[in-house]
Amino acid sequence: MKGVGTAYRRALRAQFSRRMLMLSGAPLVLSLLLWGALLWTGLQPLLDWLQGTFADYGWFQTSGNMLAMLGLGMLKVMVVPLLAIALLLPLMIGSALLFMGVIAMPAIERHVGQHQYPKLERKEGGSFVGSIAINVGSTAVFAVLWLFTLPLYAVPPLAWLVQACLWAWVTSRVMSYDALAAHASPEERQELMRRHRGALWGIGFASGLAGALPGIAWMGGALLSIVLFPFLAMLSLWLYIMIFLFAGLWFQYFCLGALEELRANGPQA
C-alpha cells in the first residue's frame, strides 16, 4: 500500500497546480454546455412525464406509504424531483468521466510521465479508440447497475457504500486503461491489473466515497427548493470534474510507479 500512499500525496500536490486547474477547464466547459442544454430543454418534460406516470399508475400513494413506513413521509412531495435526480446522476457522472478520459487523461499522462518518469519507455499499448470503447462500455454498465441500486436510497449509508463500489469498478477499469495507454504494452497492462487489482479498487473506492458528495448536495438542495435544481446540477458537475481530476492523477502516479517497478523486476512482453 506504500505505492498508493505515495501516489496519493503526489496527486494531492499536483491537483491544485495551475496546469491541472487549467486542464479541468475543457471537460468542465463541455459538461456544462451539454447538461446546461439538456436541462434547459429536457428537465421540465422529464418532470412532467414522471409526474404523469406516477399519477396514472397510483405510484404517489405507494411511494408515500413506503416513505411513511421509513419515517420519511415528509419527502413524498419530492418523490418526482428526487427520482429525476437519481435518473440523471449516472448520466452526468458518465459524461464527466468520458470527457475526463478523452481530454484530460492523455494530458495528465504526459505531465506525470515527463516530470516523474521521464526515462520510462513508451510502448503505446493503448489507443484513442480503445479509450472511447472502455469509457462508453464501462459507463453504460455503471449506469444500469446504478439504476438497480436506487431502492437502496431507503438506507442511505448502504446506498453510499454500494455506489462507491460501483465507482471503484468503473474508475479502476477506465482510468487504469487511460493511465497505462501510452507507456505499457497490452501484456504489461493486464499483468498490472492482475497484480494490483486490490490497490486499484481501493483508489476507486476512496474516489467513490468522495464522488457521492455532489449527488448528496444536489438532492439536499432539491429538498430545499426545486428552483435550485438546475443550479445545483451545474455545481455537481464541477465537483465531479474535480474529483475525477484528482482520481486521474492518483491512478496515473500509481500506475506508472507500478509499471516502473514491474520492469525493474523483470521486463514483460
Residue frames as qw, qx, qy, qz and C-alpha x, y, z in Angstrom:
[[0.000, 0.882, 0.471, 0.000, 0.00, 0.00, 0.00],
 [0.406, -0.537, 0.078, 0.735, 3.06, 2.25, 0.11],
 [0.249, 0.133, 0.550, 0.786, 2.68, 2.96, -3.59],
 [0.091, -0.732, -0.622, -0.263, -0.94, 4.01, -3.09],
 [0.367, -0.813, -0.239, 0.384, 0.03, 6.47, -0.35],
 [0.399, -0.325, 0.308, 0.800, 2.90, 7.90, -2.36],
 [0.143, 0.374, 0.637, 0.658, 0.68, 8.32, -5.41],
 [0.196, -0.818, -0.541, 0.004, -1.97, 9.99, -3.24],
 [0.369, -0.708, -0.049, 0.600, 0.47, 12.58, -1.91],
 [0.300, -0.116, 0.484, 0.814, 1.80, 13.34, -5.38],
 [0.029, 0.562, 0.691, 0.454, -1.72, 13.64, -6.79],
 [0.262, -0.832, -0.424, 0.245, -2.73, 15.96, -3.96],
 [0.337, -0.539, 0.157, 0.756, 0.21, 18.25, -4.68],
 [0.193, 0.046, 0.623, 0.757, -0.50, 18.25, -8.41],
 [0.082, 0.644, 0.760, 0.017, -4.28, 18.67, -8.10],
 [0.029, -0.927, -0.286, 0.242, -4.17, 22.38, -7.39],
 [0.433, -0.270, 0.353, 0.784, -1.28, 23.30, -9.63],
 [0.304, 0.556, -0.070, -0.771, -2.04, 25.91, -12.26],
 [0.206, 0.247, -0.799, -0.508, -1.58, 23.40, -15.07],
 [0.041, -0.242, -0.968, 0.043, -4.04, 20.88, -13.62],
 [0.195, 0.564, 0.495, -0.632, -6.66, 23.51, -12.78],
 [0.311, 0.501, -0.329, -0.738, -6.47, 24.80, -16.34],
 [0.126, 0.101, -0.937, -0.310, -6.69, 21.23, -17.60],
 [0.143, 0.387, 0.852, -0.322, -10.01, 20.77, -15.82],
 [0.243, 0.432, 0.039, -0.867, -11.45, 23.66, -17.84],
 [0.333, 0.174, -0.667, -0.643, -12.19, 21.82, -21.10],
 [0.243, -0.254, -0.936, -0.027, -14.10, 18.86, -19.56],
 [0.009, 0.457, 0.581, -0.673, -15.94, 21.28, -17.29],
 [0.268, 0.373, -0.159, -0.874, -16.99, 23.60, -20.12],
 [0.344, 0.032, -0.802, -0.488, -18.10, 20.68, -22.31],
 [0.188, -0.329, -0.896, 0.233, -20.06, 19.15, -19.43],
 [0.092, 0.465, 0.385, -0.792, -21.70, 22.46, -18.56],
 [0.317, 0.274, -0.398, -0.816, -22.65, 23.12, -22.19],
 [0.319, -0.083, -0.902, -0.280, -24.02, 19.61, -22.65],
 [0.223, -0.428, -0.828, 0.285, -26.00, 19.45, -19.44],
 [0.095, 0.368, 0.190, -0.905, -26.99, 23.09, -19.50],
 [0.375, 0.128, -0.512, -0.762, -28.66, 22.49, -22.86],
 [0.375, -0.186, -0.899, -0.129, -30.19, 19.17, -21.80],
 [0.138, -0.416, -0.697, 0.568, -31.59, 20.54, -18.55],
 [0.171, 0.300, -0.011, -0.938, -32.86, 23.69, -20.24],
 [0.489, 0.124, -0.514, -0.694, -34.75, 21.74, -22.88],
 [0.598, -0.057, -0.777, -0.190, -35.46, 18.44, -21.19],
 [0.076, 0.046, -0.765, 0.638, -35.79, 18.89, -17.44],
 [0.480, 0.098, 0.283, -0.824, -39.38, 20.09, -17.37],
 [0.743, 0.148, -0.445, -0.477, -40.57, 17.44, -19.87],
 [0.462, 0.115, -0.851, 0.224, -38.86, 14.78, -17.75],
 [0.117, 0.027, 0.647, -0.753, -40.53, 16.06, -14.58],
 [0.615, 0.137, -0.016, -0.777, -43.91, 16.24, -16.36],
 [0.681, 0.153, -0.667, -0.261, -43.52, 12.69, -17.68],
 [0.294, 0.039, -0.851, 0.433, -42.62, 11.32, -14.25],
 [0.313, 0.065, 0.418, -0.850, -45.49, 13.26, -12.67],
 [0.695, 0.149, -0.247, -0.659, -47.94, 11.84, -15.20],
 [0.593, 0.140, -0.793, -0.027, -46.61, 8.30, -14.86],
 [0.091, 0.007, -0.785, 0.613, -46.87, 8.38, -11.08],
 [0.468, 0.125, 0.245, -0.840, -50.41, 9.78, -11.30],
 [0.687, 0.179, -0.469, -0.526, -51.56, 7.25, -13.92],
 [0.666, 0.053, -0.742, 0.050, -50.30, 4.20, -12.04],
 [0.660, -0.692, -0.159, -0.244, -51.05, 5.35, -8.50],
 [0.749, 0.124, -0.393, 0.520, -47.39, 5.38, -7.53],
 [0.053, -0.598, 0.254, -0.758, -47.73, 8.53, -5.44],
 [0.759, -0.483, 0.073, -0.430, -49.76, 6.64, -2.85],
 [0.963, -0.019, -0.202, 0.178, -47.45, 3.62, -3.00],
 [0.539, 0.382, -0.319, 0.680, -44.28, 5.68, -2.63],
 [0.287, -0.618, 0.183, -0.709, -45.91, 7.82, 0.07],
 [0.890, -0.393, -0.038, -0.230, -46.81, 4.72, 2.08],
 [0.876, 0.109, -0.243, 0.401, -43.29, 3.33, 1.73],
 [0.265, 0.514, -0.282, 0.766, -41.72, 6.61, 2.82],
 [0.551, -0.593, 0.090, -0.580, -44.12, 6.82, 5.76],
 [0.959, -0.229, -0.164, 0.031, -43.07, 3.32, 6.87],
 [0.725, 0.177, -0.221, 0.627, -39.47, 4.52, 6.85],
 [0.348, -0.717, -0.295, 0.526, -40.33, 7.67, 8.77],
 [0.272, -0.180, 0.323, 0.889, -39.71, 9.84, 5.71],
 [0.255, 0.674, 0.693, -0.008, -43.28, 10.84, 4.95],
 [0.014, 0.835, 0.052, -0.548, -42.30, 14.49, 4.54],
 [0.193, -0.395, 0.629, 0.641, -40.43, 13.55, 1.35],
 [0.491, 0.403, 0.770, 0.061, -43.46, 12.28, -0.54],
 [0.341, 0.884, 0.186, -0.259, -44.00, 15.63, -2.26],
 [0.019, 0.795, -0.511, -0.326, -40.40, 15.49, -3.53],
 [0.798, -0.010, 0.597, 0.085, -40.55, 11.98, -4.98],
 [0.693, 0.677, 0.220, 0.116, -40.60, 13.12, -8.62],
 [0.177, 0.920, -0.337, 0.088, -37.66, 15.59, -8.40],
 [0.501, -0.570, 0.650, -0.014, -35.61, 13.10, -6.39],
 [0.827, 0.191, 0.521, 0.088, -36.30, 10.34, -8.90],
 [0.548, 0.832, -0.002, 0.091, -35.33, 12.68, -11.74],
 [0.121, -0.841, 0.525, -0.051, -32.04, 13.38, -9.98],
 [0.695, -0.282, 0.662, 0.006, -31.43, 9.68, -9.43],
 [0.797, 0.472, 0.365, 0.093, -32.02, 9.01, -13.14],
 [0.398, 0.900, -0.118, 0.136, -29.82, 11.87, -14.31],
 [0.452, -0.782, 0.426, 0.061, -26.90, 11.34, -11.92],
 [0.779, -0.131, 0.532, 0.304, -25.35, 8.28, -13.63],
 [0.599, 0.678, 0.288, 0.314, -25.60, 10.02, -16.99],
 [0.016, -0.977, 0.169, -0.127, -23.90, 13.13, -15.62],
 [0.623, -0.583, 0.500, 0.147, -21.20, 11.04, -13.99],
 [0.803, 0.202, 0.479, 0.290, -20.70, 9.07, -17.18],
 [0.452, 0.842, 0.118, 0.271, -20.37, 12.17, -19.35],
 [0.232, -0.916, 0.326, -0.047, -17.90, 13.76, -16.92],
 [0.737, -0.345, 0.548, 0.195, -15.86, 10.54, -16.85],
 [0.741, 0.477, 0.375, 0.287, -15.91, 10.31, -20.65],
 [0.244, 0.944, -0.056, 0.216, -14.73, 13.91, -21.09],
 [0.446, -0.775, 0.447, 0.029, -12.01, 13.40, -18.49],
 [0.817, -0.097, 0.525, 0.217, -10.84, 10.17, -20.11],
 [0.661, 0.590, 0.325, 0.330, -10.74, 11.55, -23.64],
 [0.205, 0.908, -0.030, 0.364, -9.49, 15.08, -22.96],
 [0.339, -0.851, 0.330, -0.228, -7.74, 15.24, -19.60],
 [0.897, -0.320, 0.293, 0.086, -6.18, 11.81, -19.05],
 [0.799, 0.418, 0.044, 0.431, -3.80, 11.98, -22.05],
 [0.131, 0.823, -0.204, 0.514, -2.56, 15.35, -20.78],
 [0.665, -0.654, 0.292, -0.211, -2.24, 14.01, -17.23],
 [0.962, -0.001, 0.160, 0.219, -0.29, 11.04, -18.58],
 [0.589, 0.613, -0.082, 0.521, 2.12, 13.33, -20.45],
 [0.197, -0.839, 0.235, -0.449, 2.55, 15.60, -17.43],
 [0.792, -0.513, 0.316, -0.105, 3.25, 12.80, -14.96],
 [0.936, 0.186, 0.125, 0.272, 5.35, 10.83, -17.42],
 [0.483, 0.701, -0.124, 0.510, 7.58, 13.75, -18.35],
 [0.186, -0.780, 0.317, -0.506, 8.06, 15.09, -14.83],
 [0.705, -0.481, 0.441, -0.277, 8.06, 11.97, -12.66],
 [0.819, -0.050, 0.554, 0.139, 9.02, 9.13, -15.01],
 [0.356, 0.785, -0.277, -0.425, 10.96, 10.67, -17.91],
 [0.011, 0.473, -0.854, -0.216, 13.03, 7.51, -18.51],
 [0.597, 0.157, 0.743, -0.260, 10.05, 5.16, -18.64],
 [0.078, -0.068, 0.754, 0.649, 9.76, 3.69, -22.14],
 [0.577, 0.314, 0.174, -0.733, 6.53, 4.35, -24.03],
 [0.255, -0.023, 0.934, 0.251, 5.16, 1.18, -25.62],
 [0.418, 0.151, -0.220, -0.868, 1.84, 2.68, -26.79],
 [0.016, 0.098, 0.995, -0.001, -0.22, -0.35, -25.80],
 [0.232, 0.606, 0.646, -0.401, -3.48, 1.59, -25.77],
 [0.194, 0.274, 0.510, 0.792, -5.31, 3.72, -28.30],
 [0.262, 0.020, 0.099, -0.960, -7.83, 6.53, -28.56],
 [0.641, -0.104, -0.513, -0.561, -10.43, 4.12, -29.92],
 [0.562, -0.148, -0.779, 0.235, -9.72, 1.71, -27.08],
 [0.078, -0.083, -0.485, 0.867, -10.15, 4.51, -24.56],
 [0.471, -0.033, -0.144, -0.870, -13.50, 5.52, -26.07],
 [0.665, -0.103, -0.680, -0.292, -14.67, 1.91, -26.11],
 [0.468, -0.183, -0.749, 0.433, -13.78, 1.17, -22.50],
 [0.082, 0.044, 0.296, -0.951, -15.20, 4.53, -21.36],
 [0.556, -0.044, -0.260, -0.789, -18.53, 4.09, -23.12],
 [0.671, -0.102, -0.720, -0.142, -18.90, 0.39, -22.33],
 [0.373, -0.128, -0.707, 0.586, -17.99, 0.72, -18.66],
 [0.184, 0.025, 0.219, -0.958, -20.18, 3.80, -18.21],
 [0.611, -0.113, -0.451, -0.641, -23.17, 2.03, -19.75],
 [0.630, -0.191, -0.741, 0.129, -22.80, -0.90, -17.34],
 [0.204, -0.065, -0.510, 0.833, -22.29, 1.55, -14.47],
 [0.357, -0.084, -0.048, -0.929, -25.49, 3.43, -15.34],
 [0.692, -0.187, -0.576, -0.393, -27.57, 0.24, -15.47],
 [0.572, -0.180, -0.696, 0.395, -26.20, -1.04, -12.17],
 [0.020, 0.049, -0.312, 0.949, -26.72, 2.40, -10.62],
 [0.535, -0.193, -0.243, -0.786, -30.42, 2.27, -11.51],
 [0.728, -0.211, -0.648, -0.077, -30.75, -1.15, -9.89],
 [0.443, -0.119, -0.596, 0.659, -29.33, 0.28, -6.65],
 [0.170, -0.446, -0.084, -0.875, -31.89, 3.11, -6.42],
 [0.686, -0.549, -0.394, -0.271, -34.08, 1.25, -3.88],
 [0.693, -0.168, -0.429, 0.554, -31.08, 1.32, -1.54],
 [0.061, 0.451, -0.091, 0.886, -31.63, 5.05, -1.07],
 [0.658, -0.604, -0.277, -0.354, -34.12, 3.97, 1.57],
 [0.793, -0.530, -0.005, 0.300, -31.00, 3.09, 3.60],
 [0.284, 0.942, -0.178, 0.020, -28.61, 5.97, 2.69],
 [0.347, -0.694, 0.621, 0.109, -25.40, 4.59, 4.27],
 [0.728, 0.055, 0.669, 0.137, -25.84, 1.31, 2.40],
 [0.590, 0.770, 0.238, 0.058, -26.57, 3.13, -0.86],
 [0.004, 0.933, -0.352, -0.077, -23.45, 5.25, -0.36],
 [0.499, -0.466, 0.716, 0.143, -21.24, 2.19, 0.12],
 [0.726, 0.316, 0.601, 0.108, -22.74, 0.20, -2.75],
 [0.481, 0.869, 0.110, 0.049, -22.42, 3.11, -5.16],
 [0.179, -0.832, 0.508, 0.135, -18.85, 3.71, -4.01],
 [0.657, -0.134, 0.719, 0.182, -18.20, 0.10, -5.04],
 [0.637, 0.659, 0.388, 0.097, -19.66, 0.87, -8.47],
 [0.130, 0.962, -0.233, -0.054, -17.33, 3.87, -8.71],
 [0.489, -0.563, 0.644, 0.170, -14.43, 1.64, -7.73],
 [0.727, 0.213, 0.627, 0.183, -15.24, -0.75, -10.55],
 [0.523, 0.805, 0.253, 0.124, -15.75, 1.83, -13.28],
 [0.004, 0.954, -0.297, -0.039, -12.84, 4.11, -12.38],
 [0.584, -0.461, 0.637, 0.201, -10.38, 1.23, -11.91],
 [0.711, 0.355, 0.556, 0.243, -11.25, -0.03, -15.40],
 [0.399, 0.881, 0.196, 0.165, -11.38, 3.28, -17.22],
 [0.090, -0.957, 0.276, -0.017, -8.61, 5.24, -15.55],
 [0.687, -0.396, 0.558, 0.244, -6.19, 2.33, -15.35],
 [0.710, 0.449, 0.439, 0.318, -6.51, 1.86, -19.09],
 [0.260, 0.941, 0.053, 0.212, -6.01, 5.56, -19.78],
 [0.405, -0.846, 0.340, 0.073, -3.13, 5.84, -17.31],
 [0.640, -0.317, 0.637, 0.290, -1.22, 2.99, -18.95],
 [0.720, 0.634, 0.268, -0.087, -2.26, 3.51, -22.57],
 [0.382, 0.878, -0.289, 0.014, 0.90, 5.31, -23.66],
 [0.121, -0.708, 0.685, -0.125, 3.57, 3.59, -21.57],
 [0.566, -0.191, 0.787, -0.155, 2.52, -0.04, -21.11],
 [0.259, 0.102, -0.827, -0.488, 2.13, -2.84, -23.60],
 [0.727, -0.256, -0.269, -0.578, -1.19, -4.74, -23.51],
 [0.782, -0.099, -0.590, 0.174, 0.54, -7.60, -21.69],
 [0.287, 0.110, -0.495, 0.813, 2.02, -5.26, -19.10],
 [0.402, -0.269, 0.034, -0.875, -1.33, -3.58, -18.56],
 [0.818, -0.229, -0.411, -0.331, -3.05, -6.91, -17.98],
 [0.674, -0.020, -0.589, 0.445, -0.32, -8.02, -15.59],
 [0.066, 0.180, -0.364, 0.912, -0.52, -4.79, -13.60],
 [0.597, -0.280, -0.139, -0.739, -4.30, -5.04, -13.42],
 [0.838, -0.177, -0.514, -0.050, -3.93, -8.57, -12.08],
 [0.561, 0.037, -0.534, 0.631, -1.20, -7.79, -9.56],
 [0.075, -0.021, -0.332, 0.940, -2.66, -4.56, -8.25],
 [0.275, -0.498, -0.670, -0.477, -6.38, -5.23, -8.50],
 [0.448, -0.637, -0.555, 0.292, -6.90, -4.56, -4.80],
 [0.310, -0.372, -0.062, 0.873, -4.95, -1.29, -4.83],
 [0.029, -0.162, -0.480, -0.862, -6.75, -0.07, -7.94],
 [0.368, -0.596, -0.668, -0.250, -10.10, -0.89, -6.38],
 [0.442, -0.554, -0.416, 0.570, -9.01, 0.88, -3.21],
 [0.153, -0.159, 0.146, 0.964, -8.19, 4.06, -5.12],
 [0.219, -0.325, -0.608, -0.690, -11.50, 3.81, -6.97],
 [0.432, -0.593, -0.677, 0.064, -13.44, 3.17, -3.75],
 [0.331, -0.462, -0.261, 0.780, -11.89, 6.17, -2.00],
 [0.016, 0.015, -0.341, -0.940, -12.73, 8.30, -5.03],
 [0.306, -0.426, -0.741, -0.419, -16.24, 6.85, -4.99],
 [0.349, -0.586, -0.590, 0.432, -16.84, 7.87, -1.39],
 [0.115, -0.393, 0.003, 0.912, -15.96, 11.43, -2.37],
 [0.080, -0.098, -0.638, -0.760, -18.00, 11.07, -5.55],
 [0.186, -0.574, -0.797, -0.004, -21.18, 10.58, -3.55],
 [0.182, -0.465, -0.334, 0.799, -20.95, 14.12, -2.18],
 [0.120, 0.079, -0.324, -0.935, -22.12, 16.01, -5.31],
 [0.359, -0.334, -0.767, -0.413, -25.20, 13.81, -5.56],
 [0.346, -0.521, -0.661, 0.415, -25.99, 14.34, -1.89],
 [0.092, -0.332, -0.081, 0.935, -25.60, 18.10, -2.34],
 [0.218, -0.087, -0.554, -0.799, -27.89, 18.05, -5.38],
 [0.408, -0.447, -0.780, -0.159, -30.58, 16.02, -3.65],
 [0.316, -0.475, -0.518, 0.637, -30.31, 18.07, -0.48],
 [0.009, 0.205, -0.102, -0.973, -30.72, 21.29, -2.43],
 [0.303, -0.233, -0.678, -0.628, -33.70, 19.92, -4.32],
 [0.362, -0.507, -0.756, 0.201, -35.38, 19.20, -1.00],
 [0.172, -0.442, -0.275, 0.836, -34.99, 22.86, -0.06],
 [0.379, 0.660, 0.077, -0.644, -36.23, 24.32, -3.33],
 [0.762, 0.379, 0.488, 0.194, -36.94, 22.96, -6.79],
 [0.294, 0.953, -0.066, -0.039, -35.66, 26.30, -8.11],
 [0.297, -0.745, 0.580, 0.142, -32.16, 25.23, -7.04],
 [0.913, 0.120, 0.389, 0.003, -32.41, 22.04, -9.09],
 [0.746, 0.614, 0.011, 0.258, -30.51, 23.14, -12.27],
 [0.037, 0.887, -0.374, 0.269, -28.01, 25.34, -10.42],
 [0.636, -0.508, 0.569, -0.115, -27.01, 22.53, -8.09],
 [0.922, 0.290, 0.238, 0.096, -26.74, 20.24, -11.10],
 [0.494, 0.789, -0.213, 0.297, -24.08, 22.56, -12.51],
 [0.310, -0.750, 0.516, -0.275, -22.31, 22.68, -9.14],
 [0.885, -0.167, 0.429, -0.066, -22.39, 18.89, -9.01],
 [0.820, 0.541, 0.014, 0.184, -20.80, 18.70, -12.46],
 [0.172, 0.836, -0.412, 0.320, -17.94, 20.92, -11.34],
 [0.585, -0.545, 0.552, -0.239, -17.40, 18.76, -8.27],
 [0.951, 0.136, 0.276, 0.009, -17.44, 15.59, -10.38],
 [0.630, 0.711, -0.187, 0.253, -14.81, 17.04, -12.71],
 [0.093, -0.777, 0.523, -0.339, -12.55, 17.98, -9.79],
 [0.786, -0.314, 0.499, -0.188, -12.99, 14.55, -8.19],
 [0.918, 0.350, 0.158, 0.102, -12.23, 12.81, -11.47],
 [0.371, 0.823, -0.339, 0.263, -9.20, 15.06, -11.99],
 [0.369, -0.645, 0.611, -0.274, -7.79, 14.03, -8.63],
 [0.893, -0.036, 0.434, -0.115, -8.66, 10.38, -9.22],
 [0.782, 0.611, -0.060, 0.108, -6.99, 10.54, -12.63],
 [0.133, 0.793, -0.519, 0.290, -3.80, 11.92, -11.10],
 [0.628, -0.441, 0.581, -0.272, -3.91, 9.32, -8.34],
 [0.934, 0.211, 0.288, -0.024, -4.32, 6.45, -10.82],
 [0.604, 0.752, -0.214, 0.156, -1.65, 7.93, -13.10],
 [0.088, -0.742, 0.606, -0.272, 1.02, 8.23, -10.43],
 [0.736, -0.269, 0.584, -0.212, 0.24, 4.78, -9.04],
 [0.907, 0.368, 0.200, -0.043, 0.09, 3.01, -12.40],
 [0.532, 0.752, -0.335, 0.198, 3.32, 4.45, -13.75],
 [0.284, -0.653, 0.641, -0.287, 5.07, 3.73, -10.47],
 [0.839, -0.072, 0.510, -0.175, 3.83, 0.15, -10.59],
 [0.820, 0.572, -0.009, 0.035, 4.91, -0.15, -14.23],
 [0.201, 0.799, -0.522, 0.222, 8.39, 1.11, -13.40],
 [0.529, -0.445, 0.673, -0.263, 8.64, -1.45, -10.59],
 [0.915, 0.222, 0.302, -0.149, 7.38, -4.22, -12.87],
 [0.692, 0.677, -0.213, 0.131, 10.05, -3.52, -15.47],
 [0.064, -0.747, 0.603, -0.272, 12.76, -3.18, -12.84],
 [0.661, -0.282, 0.650, -0.247, 11.91, -6.64, -11.52],
 [0.460, 0.021, 0.834, 0.305, 11.80, -8.21, -14.96],
 [0.268, 0.271, -0.332, -0.863, 10.71, -6.88, -18.37],
 [0.603, 0.342, 0.669, -0.268, 7.41, -8.06, -19.71],
 [0.435, 0.288, 0.661, 0.540, 6.47, -8.60, -23.34]]
